[in-house]
């Protein structure tokens, strides 16, 4: 995965980050949102893009 396209997804309910994904920042200007399974909440919840540390 290219480091400049890498994003981290965080659960909006419990605020636990658990997924990494990529997006084309030239085509998608807004932050990415998708429903993913959260192991802490133990259900599918909305996950939003957050900043990666070290950038």
C-alpha angles and dihedrals in degrees: 000000000000112000095220092056095044119113135177122225121214129195112248094210103051098012093233115148114217114143135068123199141157133241136181102247092195093059101032111051098170125072117272120251127184140156112252136164114268114206093202095051090035093220142075111281138167113277120197132195117264134184120275116232116243097038 
